[in-house]
């Protein structure tokens, strides 16, 4: 699928990824820490290279939880389906 915004931006599926953390109820306001990783979210999770619905070393048994149904429309193309 190809998407555009106006005539200046064009991208195809897989061209960019939004971090799963953006949609998580546990994220901090800065977005670089959360309840699972108060010292800093590992880059593999920030880059959505690891599915944080699954256990991840050091996550204090806190996993990704969708912030609410109001964000579901923004999950258009994600690596890990909600």
C-alpha positions in Angstrom: 0.0 0.0 0.0 1.2 3.5 -0.8 0.1 6.5 1.3 0.6 10.2 0.7 0.1 13.5 2.6 -0.3 16.2 0.0 2.1 16.0 -2.9 5.3 16.2 -0.9 5.4 13.0 1.2 5.1 9.5 -0.1 5.7 6.2 1.7 5.0 2.5 1.4 4.3 -0.1 4.0 7.4 -0.7 6.0 9.1 2.6 5.2 8.8 3.8 8.8 7.6 2.4 12.1 6.0 4.1 15.1 7.2 2.8 18.4 4.8 0.5 20.3 5.5 2.7 23.3 3.5 5.6 21.8 0.4 3.6 22.4 1.2 2.1 25.8 -0.5 3.0 29.1 2.7 2.7 31.0 4.8 5.3 29.1 6.1 8.4 30.8 5.4 11.9 29.5 8.9 12.1 28.1 8.4 8.7 26.2 12.0 7.6 27.1 11.0 5.8 30.3 8.0 3.8 31.6 6.8 1.7 34.5 8.6 -1.3 33.1 11.9 0.6 32.4 12.2 3.6 34.8 15.9 4.0 33.9 15.2 4.0 30.1 13.4 1.9 27.6 15.7 -0.4 25.7 16.2 0.6 22.1 14.9 -2.8 20.8 11.6 -2.0 22.3 11.6 1.7 21.2 12.3 0.6 17.7 9.6 -2.1 17.9 12.2 -4.8 17.2 10.9 -6.7 20.2 7.2 -7.3 21.0 6.8 -6.0 24.5 3.5 -7.9 25.0 6.1 -10.7 25.7 8.5 -10.8 28.6 11.7 -8.7 28.1 14.8 -8.8 30.4 14.5 -6.2 33.1 10.8 -5.2 32.5 9.7 -5.8 36.1 6.8 -8.0 34.9 5.2 -4.9 33.3 4.2 -5.4 29.7 2.7 -3.3 26.9 -0.9 -2.5 27.4 -2.9 -0.5 24.9 -3.6 3.0 26.3 -7.3 2.7 25.3 -9.7 2.2 22.5 -9.3 5.8 21.5 -5.8 5.1 20.1 -6.9 2.0 18.1 -7.6 4.1 14.9 -3.9 5.2 14.9 -2.8 1.5 14.7 -3.1 1.5 11.0 0.0 -0.5 10.1 2.0 -1.9 13.0 4.4 -4.7 13.3 2.5 -6.2 16.2 -1.3 -6.3 15.9 -3.3 -5.0 18.8 
